Amino acid sequence: MSKPELIAHRGYARHYPENTLAAVEAALQVGARAVEIDVQLSRDRVPFLMHDRTLERMCGVPGSIGELLAVEVEQLRAAESARFGERFAAEPVASLARFVELVARHDGVHAFVELKRASLERFGPDAVLDAVVPRLEPLAQRCTLISFDVQVLQRARQRFPLRIGPVLISWGQYADGQLAPLSPDIVFCDLDKLPAQGALPTRIPLAVYEVDDAVVARALAARGVRFVETFAIGELQRELA
């Protein structure tokens, strides 16, 4: 029976604050072989792990990563207190450098690094790539840059020997061949944006998010999906075993 390969979405985000070292370490400890994280730059262009445009949900403070210096970001705590109360009150906002150090200690683990539009809009594609790509050097052979922004992936393809993968805004980008000039190594798509039924194209490996149900995961694999991305990496691995 078909089953997909799994990607830990922002680490083991069901049980840990997302995009933290605690979440990534927990995902690796339960056997994740691929982890996806989100990256934004501080005002002085140091990359940190953060999904949201604002810091309120994760850190309980106003503003954004891009408005703060790195030294100020380092004083914040990514406690995600609405979900976890004070359990992770000491958890720092993770730097990309620390994430790379952690994953580099685990042979064979692949990192999907999403470049967020908030930083691309503030600093521009080349500045973001200049800040992020050198820090990925220890993972260069097992890392993929992903983004909703096709422009930054085009620049990455021109400038660096890294794998790239667009995150679809609409299914038509994939189905109509709009991404062919980019020659992506993988394509990410929201589950809700897929066609409702039928086989899916497999000319480019497809990763689907957010999936936490084994029945859905197996059905996607049967349709041609190679990867599913999940907040519940431990639970889904057990159910698919």
N, C-alpha and C positions, 0 to 999 in steps of 0.2 A: 504494500500500500504506500502511495506517495507521501512524502513529508518534506517540507522545505528546510533550508538552513535558517538559523535564527540569528537575529541581530538584537542586542540589548539596547533598547531605546533610552538614551540618556542614562545608561547604567541600569541598575536594578531599581527602577523608579517606582515600582509598586510599594516597596518597603523602605526606601531611602530617599532623601532629598535629591531630586534629579540633577544631573550634571555635576555631582560632587565626587570627590575621590572615594568617599564611602560607598556611593552607589556603584561606581565603576569596579572597585575592589570586590564588592559583594557579587556583582555579576560574574567576574572572573572566578571567584571562589566556587560558584555553582556550575562552572564549566562553559561559560560563554566563550565562543570563538570569534565573535565580532561585536564591537561596541560602537554605537553612534553617539556623538556629542555635538553641542552647538558652541560656536565661538564668536565672541565680540571683543572689540578693542577698547581699552581704557583711553582717556584723553591723550596720554603720552604713548599710545599705540602698543601697549602690552596686551597680548591675547589672554582672555579668561573664558571659562566655560559659563555660558548663560544663554538661556533660550529667549526670555521675555525682553521686550523693549524697555521695560521699567524694572526696578529692583523691588517693588512693593511685595509681590507674591513670595519671592524667595528670601528676601532679606528684611522685609518689614520697614523699608525706608523709601522716601520718594527719590525721583531722579533715575538716571540710567548709567550704565557702565561708561559710556562715552563721555559723560560729563565729569568723571572723576579721574584723578591720577592713580596710577597703579598702587602707590603706597596707601591711598585711601581705600581702594577696593580690597586690599589685603586686610583691612581692619573690619570688614563686613563679615557677617555670618550667614551662610546659605541654609538656614534652619527650616525653611518652608513650614513655618509654625502653624499655619491653618490646618495642616494635615498631621503634624507630628508634635505639636506643643513644644515643650522644652527639651525633648529627647535629643535633638541635634543642635542644641544651642551653641555649641563650640565648633561647629563644622564651618571651615572657611570657604569662601568662594575659590574654586580651584583655578589655578593658572594652567594654561596649555602646557607649559614646560613640565609641571608636576604630573599632569596626565600622561604625557609622553614617557616620562621616567617610569611611571607605573606600568604602562602597557609594554614597554620595552623589556621588562623583566619577565614577561609571559610569552614564551616562544609560540609563534603561529597565530597569535591573536591579531585580527585585522581592525583597523580604526577607520571609521567613517566620520569625517570632520566637516560639519556643516558651517559654512560661512554665512552669517546672518545678515539680512538686508539692512538692519539698523546701522551697522558699521560700514557696510558698502556705501550707503547713502551719505554717511558723515565724512568718510575718509577717501572713498573711491576704490575701485578694484585693485589697482596696482599697489597702493599703500597697504591694503589689507593683505595681499599676497606677500609683500615684502616683510610684513610683521609675522605672518603665520608660517609660511613655508620653511624658512630656515629652522624653526623650532621643531619641525616634523622630521628633520633629517634622520634621527635614529630609527624612524618607522617608515622611511621612504619606500621600502619594498613591500610594505603591508599597510598602506594607507591610501584612502581615496578622499579627495575633496568633493563635497557635494554642496549644492545651493539651488534655491529657486531662481537665482539671478544667472542667466545664461552668459551674460557678458563677462562675469568674473571667471567662469569656467573656460570661455574662449581664450581669455588672457592667460589663464593657468596652462592651457594646452600649448599655447605659443611659447611660454617662458620656461616651463618646468617639465621634467619627465615623470609626472605624477598621474595616477589614475584619476578620472573625473566622473561625476555622475550628477545629472540634473534632477531636481525634485520638481515634479510636474505641477504646473498651475492648472492644467486641464488635460484630459486624456487625449485630446486631439493633437497635442504636441508630439505624442508618441505614435499614435495610430496613423497620422498623416505624413510621417517621415520628416517633420520639421527639424528633428534633432540630428539627422544624418550628417550634416556638415561638421557637427561637433565631435563625431566619432566617440560617443561616451562609452565607458566601460561598464556602466550599470545605470539604471533609471529607477528612481524612487517615486511611488505613487500612493496617495491616500486611498484606503480601501473604498471609501465612498465615491471616488472618482472613476473606479473601474467600470467597464461594461457589466451589466447585471448577470450575463451568462455567456457561455461559449469559451472556446479556447482563446488564449491570449498570445500575442506575438512573442517569440522567444529569440529573435535575432539579436536583441540586447538583453542581458540578464535583468530581470525585473524584481524589485524589492517593494513589498507592500506594507504599509503601516496604517493604523495601529491595530494589531491583532493579538488577542489574548485567549482565544478559544481554539482548541485543538481541532475540532470539526471544521471550523472555518479555515484553519491553516492547511489541513489536508486537502480540502476542496480547492484552495488556491493552487497548491502544488499540482493537483491533477489538471488544472487549467493551464499550467505552464509557468507559474510563478516560482522562481528559484529561492528567494529570500522572503521571510516575513520579519517585521520589526515589532518588538513587543516590550511593554513596560514590565511584564510578568515573566521574565526570562526563566526563572527557576521553575515556576508552575508549568509553563508551556513545555519546557524540556521534559519534565516528568510525564506529562500527559501524552507526549508524542513518542516517548521511549518504547 
